Amino acid sequence: MMRHLYITLALLSVSLSAASQDIIRWTAGPLTWDKFTVVNTINDSEQIWMPVNFEKKDSCVVHGDTKYKYTDVNAVIMAKPWVYRGNMTEKSLLEAQAHFDLAQNIAHQYRDSLLFCSRGSKEMEKRFLSRLNEEEKLLTKDRLASVPAPDGAAFDVTGISYSRSNWSSRYGAYAYSGLPMSYLKDFFSSVIGGGVEVGMKYRRVSGYLDLALAGAMIQKNNYLALSLDNTSPARLISLMIRPGIELTPEGSRISLTAFSGLGLQSYRYYLRSTPSTQSKSIVSNSGFAISEGLKASFQMGKTSIDFSNDNCLQSIQTLDLKIWSDQILLNGFFVPSVYLSIGYSINIRTLKR
């Protein structure tokens, strides 16, 4: 009876010259005891040692006049395994084969994920090595006798397809500056702040919730003739909902989105209650706001991770430049301001094999 089976995990990029006689490939067929070195004594409870690794090599599939290049991944035993003579039973061999089958199964899941990944291969390597390690522990614990594994004989990259969900989610953050226009420039100086945004997108139509906080210095000589404490900047708080539509074809590395929005914005600032006292009060001017603008997004990377399940997530990272104008209803007037921002966002969409 096999008490413990330790599998050494290492990801190796192996060239064709690495095909030495010590390498045992899963594709060569089922394991037999003659592939193991038999030992008569052991120093601890380990009765079998079989170092399973992943082997990667570039392959291609010819489809008509086109060649498709991809990276094939298979399970291999990279060093001569050994077994304690007293453990050479049919059950132990079946358990060893089950571990080898498990590694081959995960190797093919890794290969499939590589087909749809344009970035983040190192992250994917760690993910699949971790999965193999965890599933190997569960297999040893549960004493499973077999794990179905694909033979890969009919694998053809030209026949693999996937679908993208029409829905995606978006998370981003940005820094921005603005310049009030009209008579507000006699009251406030320029605005500097930052914000976060979360939203959903359906095909080319998107909408997101935008929360921003900025500081704006109040001019000493303002049109309201207020006696102000100029040591503290006024605070602009903005909560907006901004729906938009993508103007460029979906999936372009550079995209333009036109948007408009509505919400609530508030200026909060300190002032002295009377000229003869040093006491202060906080005044807040809040108003309904509308906005419109244009956003340009530049794709920085795209990662599709783990096709081990029916669904996987595709992450697209973008650098965003945005210019927009807000009009705030203050004291009965719509007061316009122009803003420019730079930000970073991540769009997450489900892929299905």
C-alpha positions in Angstrom: 0.0 0.0 0.0 1.4 3.4 -1.0 1.4 5.6 2.1 2.7 8.8 0.6 3.3 10.1 -2.9 5.4 13.3 -3.2 5.2 15.1 -6.5 7.9 17.7 -7.2 6.4 20.7 -9.1 8.5 22.7 -11.5 7.6 24.3 -14.8 10.3 23.7 -17.4 10.6 25.0 -20.9 12.1 21.9 -22.6 13.6 21.9 -26.1 13.6 18.9 -28.3 17.1 18.1 -27.2 15.9 17.4 -23.7 14.4 14.0 -24.7 16.8 11.9 -22.7 16.1 8.3 -21.7 15.3 9.4 -18.1 12.3 11.4 -19.1 9.0 9.6 -18.9 6.3 11.3 -20.9 2.6 10.8 -20.2 2.0 10.4 -23.9 4.2 7.4 -24.0 1.5 5.2 -22.3 0.6 3.8 -18.9 3.3 3.5 -16.2 4.9 0.1 -15.5 7.2 -0.9 -12.7 10.1 -1.4 -15.1 10.2 2.4 -15.4 11.0 2.7 -11.7 14.3 2.0 -9.8 13.6 -0.6 -7.1 15.1 0.1 -3.7 15.2 -2.4 -0.8 15.4 0.0 2.1 13.8 3.4 2.9 14.7 6.0 5.5 11.2 7.4 6.3 7.6 6.8 5.4 8.1 7.7 1.7 7.7 4.5 -0.3 7.6 5.9 -3.8 9.2 9.0 -5.4 7.9 10.3 -8.7 8.9 13.9 -9.7 6.2 15.1 -12.0 6.8 18.3 -14.0 5.3 20.3 -16.9 7.0 20.2 -20.3 6.4 23.1 -22.6 7.3 23.2 -26.3 6.2 25.2 -29.3 4.1 23.3 -31.8 2.0 24.2 -34.8 -1.1 23.1 -36.6 -1.5 23.3 -40.4 -4.9 24.4 -41.5 -5.0 24.8 -45.3 -2.4 27.3 -46.2 -2.2 28.7 -42.7 0.0 27.5 -39.8 -1.1 28.2 -36.3 1.7 28.3 -33.7 0.9 27.5 -30.0 2.6 26.3 -26.9 1.9 22.6 -26.1 2.0 21.5 -22.4 2.3 17.9 -21.2 3.1 16.1 -18.0 6.5 14.4 -17.7 8.6 12.6 -15.1 11.9 14.4 -15.5 14.1 12.1 -13.3 14.2 8.4 -12.7 11.5 7.5 -10.2 12.0 4.9 -7.5 9.8 2.6 -5.5 10.3 0.5 -2.3 10.2 -3.2 -3.2 7.6 -3.9 -0.6 5.3 -1.3 -2.1 5.2 -2.8 -5.7 1.5 -3.7 -5.7 -1.1 -3.2 -8.4 -2.9 -0.7 -6.3 0.2 1.4 -5.8 0.9 1.5 -9.5 -2.7 2.6 -10.2 -2.3 5.4 -7.6 0.9 6.5 -9.2 -0.8 6.5 -12.6 -3.7 8.6 -11.2 -1.3 11.3 -10.0 0.3 11.2 -13.5 -3.1 11.5 -15.1 -4.0 14.4 -12.8 -0.9 16.3 -13.9 -1.7 15.7 -17.6 -5.2 16.9 -17.1 -4.0 20.1 -15.5 -1.3 20.5 -18.1 -3.9 20.6 -20.9 -6.0 23.1 -18.9 -2.9 25.2 -18.7 -2.2 24.8 -22.5 -5.8 25.9 -23.3 -5.5 29.0 -21.1 -2.2 30.0 -22.8 -4.0 30.0 -26.2 -6.2 32.9 -25.1 -3.6 34.9 -23.0 -1.6 37.7 -24.4 -0.1 38.8 -21.1 0.5 37.5 -17.6 2.0 34.1 -18.5 4.1 34.1 -15.3 1.0 34.6 -13.2 -0.7 31.8 -15.0 2.3 29.5 -14.4 2.0 30.1 -10.7 -1.7 29.6 -10.8 -1.5 26.2 -12.4 1.4 25.0 -10.3 -0.6 26.0 -7.2 -3.7 24.1 -8.5 -1.6 21.0 -9.3 -0.1 21.1 -5.8 -3.5 21.4 -4.1 -5.3 18.8 -6.2 -2.4 16.4 -5.7 -2.8 16.7 -1.9 -6.6 16.0 -2.2 -5.9 13.0 -4.5 -3.5 11.5 -2.0 -5.9 12.1 0.9 -8.9 10.6 -0.9 -7.0 7.6 -2.4 -8.6 8.0 -5.8 -7.8 5.1 -8.2 -8.1 7.0 -11.5 -8.4 10.5 -12.9 -9.6 10.8 -16.6 -6.9 12.5 -18.7 -7.1 13.7 -22.3 -4.8 12.0 -24.8 -4.6 15.2 -27.0 -4.6 13.2 -30.2 -7.4 15.2 -31.7 -6.3 18.6 -30.5 -6.5 21.2 -33.2 -6.0 24.8 -32.3 -8.1 25.8 -35.4 -11.1 24.2 -33.9 -11.0 25.9 -30.6 -13.3 28.8 -30.1 -14.8 30.8 -27.2 -17.5 33.3 -26.6 -17.4 36.6 -24.7 -20.1 37.7 -22.4 -21.9 40.9 -23.6 -21.7 42.2 -20.0 -18.5 43.4 -18.4 -17.6 45.2 -15.2 -15.3 48.2 -14.8 -13.2 49.5 -11.9 -11.0 52.6 -12.1 -9.3 55.5 -10.4 -8.1 58.8 -11.7 -6.5 62.1 -10.8 -7.9 65.3 -12.3 -7.7 69.1 -12.4 -10.2 71.7 -13.4 -10.7 75.3 -14.1 -14.0 77.1 -13.3 -15.4 79.3 -15.9 -17.7 82.3 -16.0 -18.1 84.3 -12.8 -17.1 81.4 -10.6 -13.4 82.1 -11.5 -13.7 85.2 -9.3 -14.7 83.0 -6.4 -12.7 79.8 -6.7 -9.2 79.0 -8.2 -8.4 75.9 -10.0 -9.5 72.5 -8.7 -7.2 69.5 -8.1 -8.5 66.1 -6.9 -9.1 62.4 -7.5 -11.8 60.0 -7.9 -12.9 56.4 -8.3 -15.5 54.8 -10.6 -17.2 51.5 -10.9 -19.7 50.5 -13.6 -21.1 48.0 -16.1 -20.9 47.7 -19.8 -23.2 46.0 -22.3 -21.5 45.7 -25.6 -20.6 49.3 -26.5 -23.0 51.0 -24.0 -21.6 51.7 -20.6 -22.5 53.4 -17.4 -20.6 54.0 -14.2 -20.9 55.6 -10.8 -18.3 58.3 -10.3 -17.2 59.6 -6.8 -14.7 62.4 -6.7 -13.1 64.7 -4.0 -11.1 67.8 -4.8 -9.7 70.9 -3.2 -10.3 74.4 -4.5 -8.8 77.5 -3.0 -11.3 80.3 -2.5 -10.2 83.8 -3.7 -9.9 86.3 -0.9 -11.8 88.9 -2.9 -14.9 87.1 -4.0 -18.1 88.3 -5.3 -20.0 87.3 -2.2 -17.8 89.5 0.0 -17.2 86.8 2.5 -14.6 87.0 5.3 -12.9 83.7 4.7 -10.3 81.5 6.4 -7.9 81.1 3.5 -5.7 78.5 5.3 -8.1 75.7 4.4 -9.2 75.0 0.8 -12.8 74.5 -0.1 -13.7 70.9 -0.8 -15.6 69.8 -3.9 -17.5 66.6 -3.5 -19.0 65.1 -6.6 -21.3 62.1 -7.0 -22.2 61.5 -10.7 -23.8 58.8 -12.8 -22.3 58.9 -16.3 -23.7 56.7 -19.1 -21.8 56.6 -22.4 -21.4 54.9 -25.7 -18.2 53.7 -27.3 -17.6 55.4 -30.7 -14.9 53.1 -31.9 -15.3 49.3 -32.8 -15.5 47.1 -29.8 -12.2 45.4 -29.0 -10.0 48.1 -30.4 -6.8 48.8 -28.5 -7.7 52.5 -28.6 -11.3 53.4 -27.9 -13.2 56.7 -27.7 -16.3 56.9 -25.5 -18.8 59.9 -25.4 -20.7 60.2 -22.2 -23.0 62.5 -20.3 -24.1 62.5 -16.7 -26.1 63.8 -13.8 -25.7 63.9 -10.1 -25.0 66.1 -7.1 -22.0 68.3 -6.3 -21.2 70.3 -3.2 -18.7 73.0 -2.3 -17.9 73.1 1.4 -15.8 75.9 2.9 -15.1 77.8 6.2 -16.0 81.4 6.9 -16.0 83.6 10.0 -19.5 84.2 11.4 -18.8 88.0 12.2 -15.9 90.4 11.8 -15.5 90.7 15.6 -15.2 87.0 16.4 -12.8 84.3 15.5 -15.5 81.6 15.5 -16.0 79.7 12.3 -18.8 77.9 10.5 -18.9 75.5 7.6 -20.9 76.6 4.6 -22.0 74.1 2.0 -23.3 75.1 -1.4 -24.8 72.0 -3.1 -26.5 71.7 -6.4 -27.7 69.5 -9.1 -25.1 68.9 -11.8 -25.1 67.8 -15.4 -22.0 67.0 -17.5 -20.8 65.8 -20.8 -17.4 64.7 -22.1 -15.2 62.4 -24.1 -12.9 59.6 -22.8 -10.0 58.0 -24.7 -8.8 54.6 -23.4 -5.5 52.9 -24.4 -5.2 49.2 -23.8 -2.1 48.3 -21.8 -2.6 44.6 -21.4 -5.1 41.7 -21.6 -5.1 38.6 -19.5 -7.3 35.5 -19.7 -6.9 33.3 -16.7 -7.6 29.6 -16.1 -9.8 27.7 -18.6 -10.0 24.8 -16.1 -13.7 25.5 -15.7 -16.4 26.3 -18.3 -16.0 30.0 -17.6 -12.9 32.1 -17.1 -12.4 35.9 -16.6 -10.7 38.1 -19.1 -9.0 41.2 -17.6 -8.3 44.2 -19.8 -6.2 47.0 -18.3 -6.4 50.5 -19.8 -4.9 54.0 -19.4 -7.7 56.6 -19.6 -7.7 60.2 -20.6 -10.9 62.2 -20.1 -12.0 65.7 -20.7 -15.4 66.9 -19.6 -17.5 69.8 -18.4 -19.8 70.0 -15.4 -22.5 72.5 -14.9 -23.5 73.0 -11.2 -26.7 74.7 -10.1 -25.6 77.2 -7.5 -27.7 80.1 -6.3 -30.1 79.8 -9.2 -27.4 79.7 -11.9 -25.7 76.8 -13.7 -22.0 77.4 -13.2 -19.8 75.6 -15.7 -16.3 74.1 -15.1 -13.9 72.2 -17.4 -11.9 69.2 -16.2 -9.1 67.0 -17.5 -8.1 63.7 -15.9 -5.8 60.7 -16.3 -6.7 57.4 -14.8 -6.3 53.6 -14.8 -9.1 51.1 -15.1 -9.6 47.4 -15.3 -12.5 45.8 -17.3 -13.4 42.3 -16.4 -15.5 40.1 -18.8 -16.4 36.4 -18.7 -15.1 34.1 -21.4 -16.6 30.6 -22.1 -14.9 27.8 -24.0 
